[in-house]
Amino acid sequence: MNYIVVTGAAGFIGSCLIQKLYDEGYENIVAVDDFSKLEKLKNLENKPFIFKVKRTEFFSWLDVNYQQVDFILHIGARTDTTETNWEIFQELNVNYSQRMWENCAYYQIPLIYASSAATYGLGEQGYVDNHAVVDKLKPLNLYGVSKNEFDKWALKQEEEPPFWAGLKFFNVYGPNEYHKNRMASVVYHAFNQIKESGSVRLFKSHNENYKDGEQLRDFIYVKDLLQLIFFLMKYRPDSGLYNVGTGQARSFYDLVSAVFAAMGKDKKIEFIDTPEDIRDKYQYFTEANMEKLREAGYTKAFTSLEEGVDDYVKNYLTPSLYL
């Protein structure tokens, strides 16, 4: 069996993906990342990969080993939505991804890469993974801009990998996000707040159409996301951009209620003002249109919010375990 490459291997989704690949019978996994960030390395403990390749050395490695690479899963990116230095996003999310694409096109290696629902901004164009709207999207932060810039670039290329998919991840939660600090999911933060104080703080609504806590997001459990990636790897439907959500928006109130239930605690929620620096960029509603993926043949049901939170809290957060 030839190599499967996973970039961002020490991160949240990348490390979960390595375990999923191994569970599905892929043993020759190559882990690519910046391995200098020690807080992420626990994600890779006991993970079944055969090589670690530094991100900065990967393309040299690929030039030597390309004939043995069956697939590249490019999950690595700078994901900090509060980062204000565009050059970092340009280097890591745009330039590096362009180089990855060009290598996959040249060596004819299939490619799946991580885009983001952050590309949709306030949803002025809806949340449909339609290539025709990509140029019209207005992301709310530089992270979203960087992901959309690469999507736009990819759609204009004449030279392509033999199969490619850009995945627009919505609000992903699940094991192996301990290192993400402020960027970790609301489930993770709610669990820690309840553990420390018995209560959860949620942002008030500053939009008259939404009550406090009723802001809506499309939350997807990481295990569903892994199933979806495996489907695309295996069946390779039409190349293009694909939404990765559940297709059903749920409220933050629902989400933290599920955390309280999983912890066996009584609900205690307090509402705080949304910080002014993000108030005008705050999304009150996101919901993935999943028709394209369904039409491509993906038939699995998505884990309900309650079931996903219950599994995450009881089997990972409470015992401090990793996937």
Stockholm file with secondary structure:
# STOCKHOLM 1.0

chainA/1-323         MNYIVVTGAAGFIGSCLIQKLYDEGYENIVAVDDFSKLEKLKNLENKPFIFKVKRTEFFSWLDVNYQQVDFILHIGARTDTTETNWEIFQELNVNYSQRMWENCAYYQIPLIYASSAATYGLGEQGYVDNHAVVDKLKPLNLYGVSKNEFDKWALKQEEEPPFWAGLKFFNVYGPNEYHKNRMASVVYHAFNQIKESGSVRLFKSHNENYKDGEQLRDFIYVKDLLQLIFFLMKYRPDSGLYNVGTGQARSFYDLVSAVFAAMGKDKKIEFIDTPEDIRDKYQYFTEANMEKLREAGYTKAFTSLEEGVDDYVKNYLTPSLYL
#=GR chainA/1-323 SS CCEEEEESTTSHHHHHHHHHHHHTTCCCEEEEECTTCGGGGGGGTTCCCSEEEEGGGHHHHHHHHGGGEEEEEECCCCCCTTCCCHHHHIIIIIIHHHHHHHHHHHHTCCEEEEEEGGGGTTCTTCSCCCGGGGGGCCCSSHHHHHHHHHHHHHHTCSSCCSSEEEEEECEEECSSCGGGGGGSCHHHHHHHHHHHHSCEEEECCCSTTSCTTCCEECEEEHHHHHHHHHHHHHHCCSCEEEEESCSCCEEHHHHHHHHHHHHTCCCCEEEECCCHHHHTTCCSBCCCCCHHHHHTTCCCCCCCHHHHHHHHIIIIITTTCCC
#=GC SS_cons         CCEEEEESTTSHHHHHHHHHHHHTTCCCEEEEECTTCGGGGGGGTTCCCSEEEEGGGHHHHHHHHGGGEEEEEECCCCCCTTCCCHHHHIIIIIIHHHHHHHHHHHHTCCEEEEEEGGGGTTCTTCSCCCGGGGGGCCCSSHHHHHHHHHHHHHHTCSSCCSSEEEEEECEEECSSCGGGGGGSCHHHHHHHHHHHHSCEEEECCCSTTSCTTCCEECEEEHHHHHHHHHHHHHHCCSCEEEEESCSCCEEHHHHHHHHHHHHTCCCCEEEECCCHHHHTTCCSBCCCCCHHHHHTTCCCCCCCHHHHHHHHIIIIITTTCCC
//
